[in-house]
Amino acid sequence: MVDFFKVIDNVWCIRRPSYLTCSYVVSTDEGYVFIDASMDSKGRDIAFALEKLKAPSSSVRGVILTHWHNDHSGGADYIQKICTRPVY
């Protein structure tokens, strides 16, 4: 189960309550930037967030990983390959 909710006007949280982990989506004038990539290695959390935002994968500008633990970096491959965007 994944929760998705607005934090402030241009920031949303992707939260996995069972694991107590959060990633964030920031809306910019040029598209969306993810802060961490959630923990699902198949990118389902990222796809879920984009679906909730009604945004195509092409609207993703990239992801900034705070650290490489799986609960923060699992979806990075999805962003890099499916969204064809950089991982920092």
C-alpha positions in Angstrom: 0.0 0.0 0.0 1.2 3.5 -0.9 -0.1 6.8 0.3 0.1 9.9 -1.9 -0.7 13.3 -0.6 0.1 17.0 -1.0 2.6 18.5 1.4 2.5 22.1 0.1 1.4 23.6 -3.2 4.1 22.1 -5.3 5.3 19.1 -3.3 3.7 15.7 -2.8 4.7 12.8 -0.7 4.8 9.1 -1.7 4.7 7.2 1.6 4.9 3.5 2.4 3.4 3.4 5.9 4.3 -0.3 6.4 8.0 0.6 6.0 7.9 4.1 7.3 9.6 5.6 4.2 8.8 8.7 2.1 9.9 10.1 -1.2 8.7 13.4 -2.7 7.6 14.8 -6.0 8.3 18.5 -6.6 6.5 20.4 -9.4 8.7 22.9 -11.2 8.0 25.2 -14.2 9.8 22.6 -16.3 8.2 19.4 -15.0 8.5 17.1 -12.0 11.6 16.3 -9.9 11.6 13.3 -7.5 13.4 13.5 -4.3 14.2 9.8 -3.8 12.6 7.2 -5.9 10.6 5.2 -3.4 11.4 1.5 -2.8 9.5 -0.4 -5.5 12.2 -1.6 -7.9 9.7 -2.0 -10.8 8.8 1.7 -10.5 5.2 1.1 -9.5 5.3 3.8 -6.8 6.6 6.3 -9.4 4.0 5.3 -12.0 1.3 5.6 -9.2 2.4 9.1 -8.4 2.4 10.2 -12.0 -1.0 8.7 -12.5 -2.3 10.6 -9.5 -0.8 13.8 -10.9 -2.2 13.0 -14.4 1.3 13.5 -15.7 3.1 11.6 -18.4 6.5 10.0 -17.8 7.9 12.6 -20.2 7.1 15.3 -17.6 9.7 13.9 -15.2 13.0 15.9 -15.2 15.0 13.6 -13.0 15.5 12.2 -9.5 17.8 13.3 -6.7 18.7 10.4 -4.4 19.4 11.4 -0.8 21.2 8.1 -0.3 21.4 4.7 -1.9 19.3 2.6 0.6 16.7 0.6 -1.3 13.8 2.3 0.4 14.9 5.6 -1.3 16.4 4.4 -4.5 14.4 1.4 -5.6 12.5 3.2 -8.4 15.6 5.0 -9.8 16.0 2.5 -12.6 12.4 3.2 -13.7 13.0 6.9 -13.9 16.3 6.4 -15.8 15.0 3.9 -18.3 11.2 4.5 -18.7 11.2 8.3 -18.1 14.6 8.5 -19.8 15.8 11.0 -17.2 18.9 11.4 -15.1 19.5 10.1 -11.6 21.6 12.3 -9.3 
